Structures are given as C-alpha cells and as structure tokens.
Amino acid sequence: MSDLMFNLTEFTRLAQTGKAKDIDELLRILQEQDHFIVQKMIDYALGLVGCGEGRERIRYYLFNGSPVQRNYAALYFKRLGHIEVLEEAVRLNCIDEVQAFCR
C-alpha cells in the first residue's frame, strides 16, 4: 500500500505544479499503465490541475493524445463544465459524443 500512497503523492505533486512537462509525465504513465488503481489516481490528480499552462496541456491531449489520454482529458473538461471544448473535440472526431457528454 505504501507504494500506492507514494504514487498518489507524486501524481498529486505533478498535477499541482501545472507545468506542461509534469502533465506530460502523468499522461505518459496513464498511457503505459493499465492498472485500474493507477488510472484512478492519475484521474484524481488531473482534477487538481488548476493553472492555465496545465489546462492547456490537457487540452492538447484531448485533441492529440492516444485514445486513453483523450478519454481522461475529456473527463477533466467535463468535470469543469467546459462543454465548448468537448463540442469542438467531437466536431473534429477526436472523441465521440458518449465520451464527451455521458454522465
């Protein structure tokens, strides 16, 4: 369990910096990890990204990431209520309507 706590602490630290390189690291780990708990910890950490640089980097992944990265980026914007970004991603076929608007 201590390894998981360390990871959550590290994931939280990376997200809270809001730096593009730290968001890249989180989304790289997300892409490489298929462990459900790790994915949920990264999902939680992404919810802590509050600055413009970090938000813009997540937006980059919404339009340019792998399917799993796009999905978690969509969750981030859905939770913030940024529907216009999700509508644009659907319009450009980056995500589908279910990813964008399903609750």
TAZIQUI-V468634 format. One record per backbone hydrogen bond with DSSP energy under -0.5 kcal/mol. CO is the residue of the C=O (numbers start at 1). NH is the residue of the N-H. Records with the same first field share a line. If there is no record, write none. Layout:
# TAZIQUI-V468634
CO: NH ; NH
This chain:
# TAZIQUI-V468634
1: 5
2: 6
3: 7
4: 8
5: 9
6: 10
7: 11
8: 12
9: 13
10: 14
11: 15
12: 16
13: 17
14: 18
19: 22 ; 23
20: 24
21: 25
22: 26
23: 27
24: 28
25: 29
26: 30
27: 31
28: 32
29: 33
35: 39
36: 40
37: 41
38: 42
39: 43
40: 44
41: 45
42: 46
43: 47
45: 48
46: 49
48: 50
51: 55
52: 56
53: 57
54: 58
55: 59
56: 60
57: 61
58: 62
59: 63
60: 64
61: 65
66: 70
67: 71
68: 72
69: 73
70: 74
71: 75
72: 76
73: 77
74: 78
75: 79
76: 80
77: 81 ; 82
78: 81
81: 83
82: 85 ; 86
83: 87
84: 88
85: 89
86: 90
87: 91
88: 92
89: 94 ; 95
90: 93
96: 100
97: 101
98: 102
